[in-house]
Amino acid sequence: MALPTISAVTWTDRTDRWIRAHPVVPDTLLALAITAVIGPPSLAILEVARSPAWVLWVAGICGSVVLGTVALRRIATRAAFFLASLAMLVTVALPNTVVRPDGLGLAGASGDMEIPLFFLPSSAVYLVLVYAVAAQRPWRESLLALGIGVTGSLLCTARTATGYGALPAGWLTLLLALLALVAAVAGTWAVGRSHHDRRRRLAEEAAEAAERAAADERRRIARDMHDIVAHSLAVIVRQAEGGSAIAARSPDRATQALSVIADTAREALADMRGTLQVLREAPPPEAVQPSLAAVPALVDRVRATGVDVRLVERGSADGMTTGAATAAYRLIQEALTNSVKHAGAHPTVTVTIAHEPHASVVTVEDDGGDDGGERPPVPGAGVGLRGVEDRVQAAGGTFEAGPAGGGFRVRAEFRVAEGVRSR
């Protein structure tokens, strides 16, 4: 049942994109639809009107121009509005015509009526062009279109005054007609302008969202690169220093140190390759993100540098989400890296992973080493912890880090979702 729905949505999306790329097609269909509705009554008035033939022909041509400009309202908005305004100006300038009410099916009316030719129903289509300018063009052009439309309303009222005797309430009717025309033009313009502002606001919001997404992706990649490079280099430096110190006395241990350096560098290259692949192919996150299952290997690698690392695990990680597990691994990796770089000689580090019914708590704490926790300032110190904090918070956890008992402690807590807890 789901496949047909997906196909329908895809077809609709493609159709929508095609229509947006070819706006003249729906606009032409709109012009034909309006013509089908408004054309017949306009022709009916021209057929019963008593005016010179050239006047009726000019009125018919101007009405056709106004209808035709609807098809150009988006691909050539300014030109369409100019043509429609010119056609309406010519129509307003034409002399009044005389029609028989009974010829128009007005059974209750008697006698001939003198009316301006802009009374043709096709003249109302001019509002479509006012809307198009307000919705498509910048503020100044739309404001100019509003001014032209209001001026046209005044001209139409003035021309109507030449035959106001045929109207039932005289000047009062003219005033109401003026107000109605101005309200129609201003209301149409306001609706179009609102559409313009809404479209611009949505475009700005989309651009801001895209910029935020790009910034978030840059920060994510920066965190990954920091985690990989900082940890690996810390292990490599520690092994290189130890190996050089014992190379003369114990070649075997020096060889072991070189082996750890090679393995660490190889793993770092593999991790960096996976991270950089995100920029090219965007593979599934699970293909490049570590989890708690890799913590024992991480601990062994740091332990090989001479740091006393103790791993304590309690409970099952089934309640943790993938994002939380990745954030927990990166927290442990960063905390161990900081202990290797900043703790004194011979530090003891305890990694505790406790899975409880309502939360999973990850703690990494060192005792500061033989130097009692004296940590020399390091360029960029704290950047990794800020990245870890971002990861933990993004995964819905809480984060804290700071001195503890002469050493340093990093702790994160990830709440277990209700649905997972019930299982």
Summary of the structure (lengths in Angstrom):
residues: 423
radius of gyration: 39.1
end to end distance: 29.8
largest distance: 126.0
contacts: 1277
relative contact order: 0.06
helix: 71%
strand: 11%
